[in-house]
Amino acid sequence: MKLLYVLGSFYPAQKGGPNNTIYWSAKELVRRGADVSVAALKDGLSPEHISQHGIFLGSETRLNGIRAWYFDYSLSRYFSFAMFRWLILNIKQYDMVNLTSIFFAWTWFAALLCIIYRVPFSIAPRGELEPGAYCFSKKRKDFISYLFLKRLLARARFVLVTSTQEKNYSRNYFPKKMIFENVPNYIDIEVKSFRPKSIYNKRNILYLGRIHPKKGIENLINAFNLLDYKILDDHRLLIVGTGDKRYMDSLKKQAANSERAGAINFLGHRAGNEKKLIYSEAKVMVLPSYSENFGNVVVEALAHATPVIASKYTPWSDLKKVGCGNWVENDPESISQALELILSLSQEDYNSMAEAARRFVIETYDIRQNGGKLEKLYRSHL
């Protein structure tokens, strides 16, 4: 089985969730005998990434058995003559091509090539069809969709969605006849490096992810300011990530004008061991998004035994059902009340919640335990 993923950015880059989740999935499929390739732009690759992983732009790089090609830009950061040529010459040799992102020009070009060469392909919206995401540049998206995009992507063998919520929203975009496959974003959970005793040392409230208006971070800042000083103790609010500069500036201004300005810290982008340490030391993580097809950060936090509070615009009702967090309305009062419940827990009760978080994510989202489902899915569509 020869599979190809086409995307704008790929591991070791850290531009978004797909960088890692596609890498973990591809690595597991290779372990199960598949021949997996990735064609991606160099977006997000640092000189350190290139040096550490022996990456040569335009040439094959091996990453745990994955054949990866990274391409330099031409004219702009959205185009590459080298990638254009590579896809024309190579895409026809694959049994299945997996496309990520609806509104990405390389998706359109790769889909067209697949149709010409009669190669089956899938499409993963990755949250772009959620109302909270689609509303940005909506007129342009509507025009492109009407002009050609809906007809082009309707030729996909199936639509890969990560939750029932994303499936429901995607049905409004694609024809009724489309096949939808619901597969969550599995992650590679590190079992050996986890130290249960670290649960006793957890502190602080965390937001980690892309800084974008759809993330609703202003609600978290307001919720933090509503907490009683006795409950808050010496917990701080850590906001980790980069993104929309205008939105970031507004958040910093909001924090600076609050009574607890000194307890709100913007840490910028963190990756690798730094990010793992932040997860492992956080007492609770909050995802106050207005739109989220999945939310990789939720799984990553749970894997570090960190309970999560997520808004009801995310597909994470299981957090409350399983007892490893809460699923609440996206307003400061609701988020603040949920934070108060967790921060007020006895050490024993908090330990139970943290252990439940770790147990839940291993049983449900570990790629090694669920990779067989992914392999079976692709084979069923060849």
C-alpha positions in Angstrom: 0.0 0.0 0.0 1.6 3.3 -1.2 0.2 6.4 0.4 1.0 10.0 -0.1 0.1 13.0 2.1 0.2 16.5 0.6 0.2 19.4 2.9 1.8 22.8 3.5 3.8 22.0 6.6 5.1 18.8 8.1 7.0 17.6 11.1 9.5 18.5 12.5 7.8 21.9 11.8 5.3 23.0 14.5 2.9 25.2 12.6 -0.2 23.3 13.7 -1.7 20.1 14.9 -1.4 18.2 11.5 2.4 18.6 11.6 2.5 16.0 14.4 -0.6 14.0 14.0 0.1 13.2 10.4 3.6 12.3 11.3 2.5 9.9 14.0 -0.1 8.3 11.8 2.4 8.0 8.9 5.0 6.5 11.2 2.5 3.9 12.6 1.4 3.0 9.1 5.0 2.4 8.1 5.4 0.2 11.1 2.5 -1.8 9.9 4.0 -2.3 6.4 2.7 0.6 4.4 5.0 2.7 2.1 4.2 6.3 3.1 5.4 9.5 1.5 4.9 13.1 2.4 5.2 16.1 0.1 5.2 19.5 1.9 6.4 23.0 1.7 9.2 24.0 4.1 6.8 26.2 6.1 7.8 26.1 9.8 11.2 24.4 9.3 13.9 26.1 11.3 17.6 25.8 10.5 17.8 23.6 13.6 15.1 21.3 12.2 16.9 21.0 8.9 20.3 20.3 10.5 19.0 17.9 13.2 17.0 15.7 10.8 19.3 15.9 7.8 16.8 17.6 5.5 17.8 18.6 2.0 15.1 20.7 0.3 13.8 19.0 -2.8 15.3 15.6 -2.0 14.0 12.6 -0.1 14.5 12.7 3.7 13.8 9.5 5.8 12.0 10.1 9.1 11.3 6.8 10.9 10.7 5.1 7.5 8.6 7.9 6.1 9.7 9.2 2.7 9.5 13.0 3.1 10.1 15.7 0.5 10.3 19.3 1.6 10.2 22.0 -1.0 11.4 25.6 -1.0 9.2 28.5 -2.1 9.1 30.1 -5.5 7.7 33.6 -5.9 5.7 33.4 -2.6 5.4 31.3 0.5 2.4 29.6 -1.1 4.0 28.4 -4.3 6.9 26.1 -5.3 7.9 25.2 -8.8 9.8 22.2 -7.4 6.8 20.8 -5.6 4.6 21.5 -8.7 7.0 19.4 -10.9 7.4 16.7 -8.2 3.7 16.1 -8.0 3.2 16.0 -11.7 5.9 13.4 -12.1 5.2 11.2 -9.0 1.5 11.4 -7.9 0.4 8.7 -10.3 2.5 6.0 -8.6 0.5 6.1 -5.3 -2.5 3.9 -4.4 -4.1 6.7 -2.3 -3.4 10.4 -1.9 -4.4 12.1 1.3 -5.1 15.8 1.1 -5.2 18.1 4.1 -7.0 21.5 4.1 -9.9 22.6 1.9 -8.8 26.1 1.1 -5.2 25.4 0.1 -4.1 25.8 -3.5 -1.9 22.7 -3.4 -4.9 20.6 -2.4 -6.7 21.8 -5.5 -3.8 21.0 -7.8 -3.1 17.6 -6.3 -6.8 16.7 -6.5 -6.9 17.7 -10.2 -3.8 15.5 -10.8 -5.5 12.6 -9.0 -8.6 12.9 -11.2 -6.4 13.1 -14.4 -4.3 10.1 -13.4 -7.3 8.2 -11.8 -5.6 8.0 -8.4 -8.0 7.7 -5.4 -7.8 10.6 -3.0 -9.2 11.7 0.4 -9.8 15.1 1.8 -9.5 16.2 5.4 -11.2 19.6 6.2 -9.2 20.0 9.4 -11.7 22.4 10.9 -12.0 24.8 8.0 -15.7 24.1 7.5 -16.6 24.8 11.1 -18.7 28.0 11.3 -16.2 29.7 13.6 -13.4 29.2 11.0 -15.4 29.5 7.8 -16.6 33.0 8.7 -13.1 34.4 8.1 -12.8 35.5 4.4 -16.2 34.0 3.9 -17.0 35.8 0.6 -13.8 34.6 -1.0 -14.4 31.0 0.2 -18.0 31.1 -1.1 -16.8 32.3 -4.5 -14.0 29.7 -4.9 -16.4 27.0 -3.7 -19.1 28.0 -6.2 -16.6 28.5 -9.1 -14.9 25.1 -8.9 -13.9 23.8 -5.5 -17.0 21.9 -4.5 -17.2 20.0 -7.8 -13.5 19.2 -7.6 -13.4 17.9 -4.1 -16.7 15.9 -4.6 -14.5 13.5 -6.6 -12.7 12.4 -3.3 -13.1 8.8 -2.3 -14.0 9.9 1.2 -13.9 12.8 3.6 -11.8 12.3 6.7 -13.2 14.0 9.8 -12.0 13.9 13.3 -15.3 14.2 15.2 -19.1 13.9 14.9 -19.3 17.7 15.2 -16.9 18.1 12.2 -18.9 15.5 10.2 -22.1 17.4 10.8 -20.6 20.7 9.6 -18.9 19.1 6.6 -22.2 17.5 5.4 -23.4 21.1 4.7 -20.5 21.6 2.3 -20.2 18.3 0.4 -22.8 16.4 -1.6 -25.1 14.0 0.3 -23.5 11.1 -1.6 -20.1 11.7 0.0 -18.6 9.0 2.3 -17.5 10.4 5.7 -14.9 8.5 7.8 -14.7 9.6 11.4 -11.2 9.0 12.7 -9.8 11.1 15.7 -6.3 12.5 15.7 -4.3 9.7 17.4 -1.1 10.7 19.1 2.1 8.9 20.0 1.9 8.8 23.8 5.2 8.5 25.7 4.8 5.9 28.3 8.3 5.5 29.7 9.0 9.2 30.3 5.9 9.9 32.4 6.4 10.2 36.2 3.2 9.8 38.2 4.7 11.7 41.2 4.8 14.8 39.0 1.1 15.2 39.5 1.7 16.4 43.1 3.7 19.4 41.8 1.2 20.8 39.2 0.5 24.5 39.2 -1.0 27.2 37.0 -3.7 27.5 34.4 -2.7 27.0 30.8 -3.8 28.0 27.3 -1.6 26.5 24.7 -2.2 26.7 20.9 -2.6 29.1 18.0 -3.4 32.7 18.9 -6.4 33.5 16.8 -9.8 35.2 17.4 -11.7 32.0 17.1 -9.9 30.6 20.1 -11.8 32.9 22.5 -8.8 33.5 24.8 -10.3 36.8 26.0 -12.9 34.8 27.8 -10.2 32.9 29.6 -8.5 36.1 30.7 -11.8 37.4 32.0 -12.5 34.1 33.8 -9.1 34.2 35.4 -9.9 37.7 36.8 -13.2 36.5 38.3 -11.5 33.8 40.4 -11.5 34.4 44.2 -8.0 35.1 45.5 -8.2 32.3 48.0 -9.0 29.8 45.3 -6.4 31.3 42.9 -3.7 31.0 45.6 -0.5 31.6 43.6 -1.6 30.1 40.4 -0.7 32.0 37.3 -2.3 32.1 33.8 0.1 31.0 31.1 -0.8 31.8 27.5 1.5 29.8 25.1 1.6 30.2 21.4 1.9 32.6 18.5 -0.4 33.7 15.6 -2.5 36.7 14.8 -0.5 39.7 15.9 -3.5 42.1 16.1 -5.4 39.6 18.3 -2.3 39.0 20.4 -1.8 42.7 21.0 -5.5 43.0 22.1 -5.0 40.2 24.5 -1.9 41.7 26.0 -3.7 45.0 26.4 -6.6 43.3 28.1 -4.3 41.5 30.5 -2.3 44.7 31.2 -5.4 46.6 32.1 -6.7 43.9 34.5 -6.2 43.8 38.3 -4.1 40.6 37.9 -1.8 41.8 35.1 1.3 40.5 37.0 -0.1 37.0 37.1 -0.8 36.6 33.4 2.2 35.6 31.3 2.5 35.4 27.5 5.3 32.8 26.8 5.2 32.8 23.0 5.8 29.7 21.0 7.1 26.6 22.8 8.0 23.2 21.2 9.7 19.9 22.0 10.8 19.4 25.6 9.8 22.9 26.6 6.2 22.3 25.6 6.1 18.9 27.3 7.4 20.5 30.5 4.7 23.2 30.4 2.0 20.5 29.9 3.3 18.4 32.7 3.5 21.3 35.2 0.0 22.8 34.5 -2.8 22.1 36.9 -5.5 22.6 34.3 -5.6 23.5 30.6 -8.4 25.6 29.1 -9.6 25.5 25.4 -12.2 28.3 25.1 -12.5 28.1 21.3 -15.5 29.2 19.3 -14.7 26.6 16.7 -12.6 23.4 17.0 -12.9 20.3 14.8 -10.8 18.3 17.3 -8.2 20.0 19.4 -4.9 18.2 19.5 -3.8 20.2 22.5 -6.6 18.5 24.6 -5.2 15.1 23.9 -1.6 16.3 24.5 -2.6 17.8 27.9 -4.5 14.7 29.0 -1.4 12.6 28.1 0.5 14.6 30.6 -2.2 14.0 33.3 -3.5 17.5 33.0 -7.3 17.9 33.2 -8.9 20.1 30.6 -11.8 22.5 30.5 -13.1 22.9 26.9 -16.0 25.0 25.5 -19.1 23.5 24.1 -18.0 24.7 20.6 -15.4 21.8 20.8 -16.2 18.1 20.5 -15.0 17.3 24.0 -18.2 16.4 26.0 -16.3 13.2 27.1 -14.1 15.3 29.4 -17.0 15.6 31.8 -18.4 12.1 31.3 -15.0 10.5 32.0 -14.2 12.7 34.9 -11.0 14.3 33.6 -12.2 17.9 33.1 -15.3 19.8 32.1 -17.3 20.9 29.0 -18.8 24.3 29.5 -20.4 27.3 27.9 -17.9 29.7 26.3 -18.3 32.7 28.6 -16.1 34.0 31.5 -18.6 33.0 34.3 -18.9 29.4 33.1 -15.1 29.0 32.6 -14.4 30.6 36.0 -16.8 28.3 37.8 -15.2 25.2 36.1 -11.7 26.5 37.1 -12.9 27.0 40.7 -14.1 23.4 40.9 -10.8 22.0 39.8 -8.6 24.4 41.8 -10.6 23.7 45.0 -10.2 19.9 44.8 -8.3 18.1 47.6 -4.9 16.7 46.5 -6.4 13.2 46.6 -9.4 14.1 44.4 -7.2 16.1 42.0 -4.8 13.1 41.7 -7.8 10.9 40.8 -8.8 13.4 38.1 -5.3 13.6 36.7 -4.9 9.9 36.6 -8.3 9.5 34.8 -7.0 12.0 32.2 -3.9 10.0 31.5 -5.8 6.6 31.5 -8.5 7.9 29.1 -6.2 9.3 26.5 -4.0 6.1 26.5 -7.1 3.9 26.0 -8.7 6.1 23.4 -6.1 8.1 21.4 -2.8 6.2 21.5 -1.7 5.6 17.9 -0.1 2.3 18.7 -3.3 0.9 20.0 -5.5 2.3 17.2 -3.2 2.3 14.2 -4.8 -0.9 12.9 -8.1 1.0 12.4 -6.3 3.6 10.2 -4.7 0.9 8.1 -8.0 -0.9 7.7 -9.7 2.3 6.6 -7.2 3.1 3.8 -7.2 -0.5 2.5 -11.0 -0.5 2.4 -10.9 2.4 -0.1 -8.3 1.2 -2.5 
